[in-house]
Amino acid sequence: MRKLTVIALMGAALASAAAPAFAQSTRWTDAEYLKAGRCLGLAQSAQLGTVDASGLTARIKDQAKGREPYVLDRGENLRDEARRAGGTRNEAVKARLLAERDGSCKAFLGTSVAASGASS
């Protein structure tokens, strides 16, 4: 019985040590990849006040490996559309784009958004 308990405890310890490796996958889903592409476009839009996106650019390049061509094309299209959208003269749209870049995109851009001091 003691041997069975030791085996069970060792199994549980090994399983708990392996769980974080699976939980913290560094591979983005296709949806995350596409969102990152849009965020890159917003970050690169000069009219919104560009932020340092070099880290995101490198991460997207790394994440592109092994993706389906249609996902890569869609990511480029979203980036280009977001960059163009930043050139709008509509202040309400510009405010929404800035809120997106400085809000939900912060997960991809990191502290570069806060450090930029970008304003509309």
GIRA-V249416 format. One record per residue. N is the residue number from 0. PHI is phi in whole degrees, 0 to 359 (NA if undefined). D_FIRST is the distance of its C-alpha to the first C-alpha in Angstrom with 1 decimal. Layout:
N:PHI:D_FIRST, N:PHI:D_FIRST
This chain:
0:NA:0.0, 1:296:3.8, 2:297:5.4, 3:295:5.1, 4:295:6.4, 5:297:8.8, 6:297:10.0, 7:296:10.6, 8:294:12.5, 9:295:14.4, 10:298:15.4, 11:294:16.6, 12:295:18.5, 13:295:20.1, 14:295:21.1, 15:289:22.7, 16:287:24.5, 17:279:25.9, 18:302:27.1, 19:299:30.1, 20:296:31.4, 21:279:31.7, 22:290:32.9, 23:256:35.7, 24:296:37.4, 25:272:40.7, 26:273:42.3, 27:286:44.5, 28:286:44.8, 29:299:48.3, 30:297:49.1, 31:294:48.2, 32:299:50.3, 33:293:53.2, 34:297:53.0, 35:297:53.0, 36:296:56.1, 37:295:57.9, 38:297:57.0, 39:297:58.4, 40:299:61.6, 41:294:61.9, 42:291:61.2, 43:272:63.9, 44:289:66.5, 45:297:69.3, 46:291:70.7, 47:269:67.5, 48:90:67.4, 49:296:65.3, 50:236:62.1, 51:290:60.4, 52:243:58.4, 53:298:57.9, 54:295:54.2, 55:291:53.9, 56:301:56.3, 57:295:54.1, 58:292:50.9, 59:295:52.6, 60:301:53.8, 61:293:50.3, 62:288:48.9, 63:289:51.6, 64:299:50.1, 65:82:48.8, 66:276:50.1, 67:294:52.2, 68:304:56.0, 69:292:56.6, 70:289:54.1, 71:298:55.9, 72:297:59.3, 73:295:58.3, 74:298:56.9, 75:295:60.3, 76:297:62.2, 77:296:60.3, 78:298:61.0, 79:295:64.7, 80:297:65.1, 81:294:63.5, 82:297:65.7, 83:293:68.8, 84:298:67.9, 85:297:67.9, 86:276:71.6, 87:294:72.4, 88:266:75.2, 89:285:73.6, 90:294:72.2, 91:292:69.8, 92:294:68.2, 93:299:68.2, 94:296:66.4, 95:294:63.8, 96:293:63.2, 97:296:63.0, 98:296:60.5, 99:294:58.3, 100:297:58.6, 101:276:58.0, 102:252:55.2, 103:293:52.9, 104:281:53.9, 105:300:52.9, 106:297:49.3, 107:269:50.9, 108:272:53.7, 109:71:51.9, 110:279:54.0, 111:296:57.1, 112:290:58.2, 113:294:58.3, 114:285:59.9, 115:286:62.7, 116:67:64.3, 117:294:65.4, 118:218:67.6, 119:278:69.6
